[in-house]
Amino acid sequence: MKHLVMPLSSVAFAIAGLVSPTAYAAWEIDPAHTHVSFQVAHLGLTQTPGLFRKVAGQVSFDDKNIEASKVTITIDTASIDTVHEARDAELRGAAWFDAEKNPKITFASTSVRRVDDKNFVIAGNLTIRGKTLPVNFNTVLTNRTTNPFMKVPQIGFVGGATIKRSDFGMMQFGAMIGDEVELKIALEMLQKP
C-alpha cells in the first residue's frame, strides 16, 4: 500500500475511498478552507466554540480495500483558540489540557467503514491528557468539483464525533460547562497536478 503524508487537514476523510481514477492520487489541503473545531455548552444557554490552529497527520489509503486504510492525526494542544486569551491560557493549564505535560492530542484509526456513497465511519483511539479512549468519527463527503482557479479536482468533507471531557479528566465547572464536547473537522482538499 502506498503511503501519503498530509497535514491533518487532509485527515481521515481522504480515507473514504472516493478518490478516482487512481487509488493513490495525491491530495493537499486547502488551508484557507479547513477547520478543526469543537463546541461545548455554557450554562445551557449557548455553545462556546473553539479550534486548534496546528494539526498534522498521515494517511495510508487504499481505494479498493477501504477497510485496510489507516489514519493518524496529531494536534498541537497549545494551539487551542477560543477567541478569548484568558480562557485559552487557562485551558492550556494543568487543570484542563495540561499542554506543558501533554503537548499533543492524537487520533489513530483502527477501522474505516463505508455507510453509503456519502457517509463513512472512522473508528479509532483518541488520546487527550495521556488518556486513550475509542471514538467514532462520522464523516460526510460534502461535494466534489473542479477548482475554478487551479483547474484541478477538489473535494470537501465534514467529520464529527462527540466525547465527554470528564472521560479525559477535565472535571471543572460541571454545573456551568457541558460535559459533552462536539468535535468537528471541515476540510477541502485539492488534487495535486
C-alpha positions in Angstrom: 0.0 0.0 0.0 1.4 3.4 -0.9 1.6 6.0 1.8 0.6 9.6 1.5 1.8 12.2 4.1 -0.6 15.1 4.5 -1.3 17.8 7.1 -4.2 16.7 9.4 -6.3 18.9 7.5 -6.4 16.2 4.8 -7.1 13.9 7.7 -9.0 10.7 8.0 -11.5 11.8 5.5 -9.3 11.2 2.5 -9.7 7.6 3.5 -13.2 7.4 2.3 -12.4 5.7 -0.9 -13.8 8.3 -3.2 -10.6 9.3 -5.0 -10.6 8.4 -8.6 -9.4 7.4 -11.1 -6.3 6.2 -9.1 -6.4 4.7 -5.6 -3.4 6.7 -4.5 -3.9 10.1 -6.1 -2.0 12.7 -4.1 -4.1 15.4 -2.4 -3.2 18.5 -0.5 -5.2 20.6 2.0 -6.6 24.0 1.2 -5.6 25.6 4.5 -7.8 28.7 3.9 -10.9 26.5 3.9 -10.1 23.8 6.5 -11.1 24.0 10.2 -10.6 21.7 13.2 -13.0 22.9 15.8 -15.1 22.0 18.9 -18.0 23.4 20.9 -19.3 22.9 24.4 -22.5 24.2 26.2 -22.2 27.1 28.6 -24.9 27.5 31.3 -27.3 25.7 29.0 -27.6 29.0 27.0 -25.1 28.8 24.2 -22.4 26.8 22.7 -18.9 28.1 23.2 -16.8 27.4 20.1 -13.0 26.8 19.8 -10.5 25.4 17.4 -6.9 24.1 17.2 -4.7 26.0 14.8 -1.9 23.4 14.4 -2.6 19.9 13.1 -0.7 17.2 11.2 -1.5 13.7 10.0 -0.6 10.7 8.0 -2.9 8.5 5.9 -2.5 5.2 4.2 -5.2 5.0 1.6 -6.4 2.0 -0.5 -9.4 2.8 -2.7 -10.0 -0.9 -3.4 -9.8 -2.1 0.2 -11.0 0.7 2.4 -11.0 -1.4 5.5 -7.2 -1.6 5.2 -6.9 2.2 5.2 -5.4 3.9 8.2 -5.0 7.5 9.5 -3.2 9.1 12.4 -3.8 12.7 13.5 -1.7 14.9 15.7 -2.9 18.2 17.2 -0.8 20.8 19.0 -2.6 21.1 22.3 -1.2 24.7 22.9 -2.7 25.9 19.6 -6.2 25.9 21.2 -8.1 29.1 20.4 -11.5 30.1 21.8 -11.1 33.8 20.8 -10.6 34.7 24.5 -6.9 35.0 25.6 -7.5 34.5 29.3 -9.7 31.4 28.8 -7.2 30.0 26.3 -4.4 30.4 28.8 -6.5 28.6 31.4 -7.4 25.8 29.0 -3.7 25.2 28.3 -3.1 24.9 32.1 -2.8 21.8 34.3 -6.5 21.7 35.3 -7.6 21.4 31.7 -5.5 20.2 28.7 -2.2 20.5 30.6 -0.4 21.4 27.4 3.0 21.5 29.0 2.9 17.9 30.1 0.7 16.7 27.2 1.7 18.8 24.2 -0.1 16.6 21.6 -3.6 15.3 21.1 -3.7 12.2 18.9 -6.1 10.1 17.0 -5.2 6.8 15.4 -7.7 4.9 13.4 -8.5 1.2 14.0 -11.1 0.7 11.2 -12.8 2.5 8.3 -16.4 1.6 7.3 -18.4 2.8 4.3 -22.0 3.5 5.2 -23.1 4.7 1.7 -21.7 6.8 -1.1 -21.6 9.9 1.1 -21.2 8.7 4.6 -18.3 6.9 6.4 -17.4 5.9 9.9 -13.7 6.1 11.0 -13.2 4.3 14.4 -10.0 4.8 16.4 -8.3 5.8 19.6 -8.3 9.4 20.8 -5.6 10.4 23.3 -6.1 13.6 25.4 -4.1 14.3 28.6 -2.4 11.0 28.2 -5.6 9.0 28.4 -6.7 7.0 25.3 -10.3 6.1 24.6 -12.2 4.7 21.5 -14.0 7.3 19.4 -16.0 7.1 16.1 -15.9 10.0 13.6 -19.0 10.2 11.4 -17.8 11.6 8.1 -19.8 13.1 5.2 -18.5 13.8 1.7 -20.0 17.3 1.1 -19.1 17.8 -2.6 -16.7 17.2 -5.4 -15.9 19.8 -8.0 -13.1 21.3 -10.1 -11.3 24.3 -8.6 -12.1 27.2 -10.9 -8.7 28.8 -10.5 -6.3 25.9 -10.4 -8.3 23.7 -12.7 -7.8 20.6 -10.6 -10.3 18.3 -8.8 -11.4 19.5 -5.3 -13.3 17.6 -2.6 -14.8 18.5 0.7 -15.6 16.6 3.9 -17.1 17.2 7.3 -16.5 14.8 10.1 -17.6 14.8 13.7 -17.6 13.0 17.0 -19.0 13.6 20.5 -16.8 13.0 23.6 -17.2 13.6 27.3 -14.5 15.9 28.7 -14.8 14.2 32.1 -13.7 10.9 30.5 -10.3 12.6 29.9 -10.0 14.1 33.4 -11.4 17.5 32.7 -14.0 17.9 35.5 -14.0 21.6 36.3 -17.2 23.7 36.4 -19.5 20.8 35.8 -22.6 22.8 36.7 -21.6 25.6 34.3 -19.9 23.9 31.3 -21.4 20.9 29.5 -19.7 17.6 29.7 -20.3 16.6 26.1 -17.9 18.2 23.6 -18.6 18.1 19.8 -15.5 17.7 17.7 -15.6 18.7 14.0 -13.3 18.7 11.1 -14.4 20.6 8.0 -11.9 20.4 5.1 -11.3 21.0 1.5 -8.6 19.2 -0.5 -7.1 19.8 -3.9 -5.7 17.0 -6.1 -2.1 17.7 -6.9 -1.5 18.4 -10.7 
